Amino acid sequence: MQDLIDRFKSGEQRALARLISKLENEAPDREEILKKLFHLTGRAKILGVTGSPGAGKSSLVDQLAKLIRQRGETVGIVAVDPSSPFSGGALLGDRIRMGELSMDKGVFIRSMGTRGSLGGLAKTSKEAVKAMDAFGMDWVIVETVGVGQAELDIMHVANTVMVVLTPGAGDAIQTLKAGIMEIADVFAVHKCDLPGANRIATDVDIMLDQQGNQKDWRPPVIQASSAKNIGLSELLDKVIEHYQYLKDNGLLEAQRRERAKSETLEVVDYRWHQLVREHTNYPGKVSEMLEKVANMDMDPYEAASSILEFVTTNFDWNELTNPGLK
């Protein structure tokens, strides 16, 4: 593994690809890799691009990445595609649309399947973002599989979230739904050369006005078209402006600190879950409690309390901090 890390640190993109594959496939040395990446992260600007299917997110990401490259900065792209219901793999449609970018050595594109995740991102998407950040990419753009009312995971990954709306797709109504307005830092009315773009932009502006001064940052609403090359530079400028706003007001550091804490608790939850699960693999107190619930002799809440009490008094605490240590 050390050879892979060394090649990764030297800037070899093949090593980056291999490392992300290990993370995505949950290789045995996955945690060791993440430990080595941790102190290398925190430098990239992370932009999340989300919106309903068919909004043209991939085309927009493609054009924004080209603009970033014109400014001399490198870009990593995590494109989350719907998973195949048969193989579980990504359909790789985004990589096809970004064919020209894939030839640029300053761009790295990774398509990932959702693998059953309902939050708009694959479970390992955050780890791919970390890898690209640690690799030294100036920007990491995360394109989600699509946003509705529940696919809001991107707000826990990106510094700036761009919500992409399109004319004629019912998005004016979609924006009224809980969650959509709250996650957007920038609104992009894409395909603005189509009829109805002005109406959507106006509707979103009105809804933002109705929110009042709840936040110091008022999300701008930019009309853009990848096909006609309209509004793209302005859109990128607004993303950069938002990033600078976060930085100047100490919100970027606060965001980083909060996410680091949340990630730690996620790891604790995961290891605790593993710890309890181990007791279900052989006869004992935990299995007995589960059987009582199955037989309707005990309710799940009483059983859960008993299981937690048993596990906390009957395991080596070193196992929580050093899994596998005997």
Secondary structure as UniProt FT lines:
FT   HELIX           2..9
FT   TURN            10..11
FT   HELIX           13..24
FT   TURN            25..26
FT   TURN            28..29
FT   HELIX           30..38
FT   TURN            39..40
FT   STRAND          45..51
FT   TURN            53..54
FT   HELIX           57..70
FT   TURN            71..72
FT   STRAND          75..81
FT   TURN            85..87
FT   HELIX           93..97
FT   TURN            98..100
FT   HELIX           101..103
FT   TURN            105..106
FT   STRAND          107..113
FT   TURN            115..116
FT   TURN            123..124
FT   HELIX           125..135
FT   STRAND          139..143
FT   HELIX           153..156
FT   STRAND          160..165
FT   TURN            167..170
FT   HELIX           171..174
FT   TURN            175..176
FT   TURN            178..179
FT   HELIX           180..183
FT   STRAND          186..189
FT   TURN            192..193
FT   TURN            195..196
FT   HELIX           197..210
FT   STRAND          221..223
FT   TURN            226..229
FT   HELIX           232..248
FT   TURN            249..250
FT   HELIX           251..278
FT   HELIX           279..281
FT   HELIX           285..294
FT   TURN            295..296
FT   HELIX           300..312
FT   HELIX           318..321
FT   TURN            323..324
//
